Amino acid sequence: MKDSYEVIVVGAGPAGVAASLICRKRGYNVLLLDKKKKEKIGDKVCGEAISKKTVLKAMEKLSIAPPLEEEIKAQIEDLVLRTALPKNHITFPAIGYMIDRHKFGQRLLQEAIKSGVILKNQCRVKEPIVIDNKVSGVLIKDSEHNSIEILSKMVIDCSGTMAVVRTGLPQEYEPKLNKKVTKADFAPCYREIIQLNHNHDLEGKIVLQYEIDIPEPGYIWFFDEGKKRLNCGTGFIKQGKHATKSVKSVYFNALEKYFPQGTYKTLDGRGDVVPIRAPLWNAVGNGLIVAGDAAFHADPLTAEGHGPALMAGSFAGEVACNALEQNSFELEDLWEYNLLIVKEFGADHARNRILTKVLEIIGPEKLEFLLKRKVVKQSDLTSAGIMKKRSFMDYLGRVVRCFPKYGLLLMMRKAISTSKAIAKHCEIYPTTPESYEAWKSKILDLYSQVT
């Protein structure tokens, strides 16, 4: 194996494969590293939903066919937020697929290998190699426990939630890049694929069912996987009073209300963690780009990370190739990546984090009150609704309907105004690193207003 490449990509998930393909198709030699066996790459615990618009856009960039018939489990049309109320008060259009992530991931991997990407699997990245304040490679331990240093001009960290490159950086390396992960950034989750004894009524839907007994963010999910089959799971932040709670126990208690034992068969049940925070505000440093879960690119509301990871990996590959063409790998040369992320999905995810924070604070019972009284309407939670200017009479009507719980109305009004401010602030994301700290300080201040 060569000890030097133009690009090293860490992690062969959707972000890593996309970045690898882009770089290889531009003619650069690429090493793709992954800790799994080759045949296990793509097999990950997740909701398996993916936006059709996003995946089609990503596949066009990669010049690869979109999900094939044998990779699609179900067509999705709606995202539903439910409470104990008998009516679905919040339903968003969510045109997409439920996919067999393993099959889809394996096909993407084979496309990368066929293009000339070199795969080194069953190896663990121990730490990044930093030379003269630039990420210049990685130290790995292979399947035979040999330590090997591999150098490169560019490193793209797509290593998933643990972000082994980003979190392994020395503190003195690029202060604008967050090098930490905290318990508040992730929710441990447990997910099952279940085969029901009867048909379900969730065809074409992905449902977030809010329950009083589930810690924040407070829902169990039910995703249509085809006839008599569902993808179900839950997760929560294990902090404070919830630190010792069992995710599996919470899941089974919630599931029992809807699908009692004996009415289904478990086909697969596993745990993992999912990011639930806003994306990294800056995901580049000298010689380094961070993409996918390693950069918190999953949607904080739905935890859908596959589509954003494909787009982020594609952007990472494009920006890395531009840097290679110029033979310049400074922070300024890679800054365009941040702009692409914010424009593509980062601003939407930033707003969605406000919604999840509010849902965490008010809980299912108060949410039911707001929905039943029509203090909060579905249109209020859409992008257009958040940006809409409201009349005095509109507010007056909500005040009357919210009696006597006026504090909830004030909280929702604050959340909507904060979401609007965040949307506008993302529109002026700095085009260069010089004004980044002031921009970041402002957005952190906005988040602190919703507590």
Helices and strands as residue ranges (DSSP letters): E 4-10, H 14-25, E 30-33, G 38-40, E 49-51, H 52-62, G 69-71, E 72-82, E 90-99, H 101-115, E 118-120, E 124-131, E 134-141, E 147-157, G 166-168, G 183-185, E 186-196, E 205-210, E 219-224, E 229-235, G 240-242, H 247-256, E 264-275, E 284-285, E 288-290, G 292-295, H 306-326, H 331-334, H 336-341, I 342-346, H 347-372, G 378-381, H 383-387, H 392-402, H 406-427, G 433-435, H 436-448
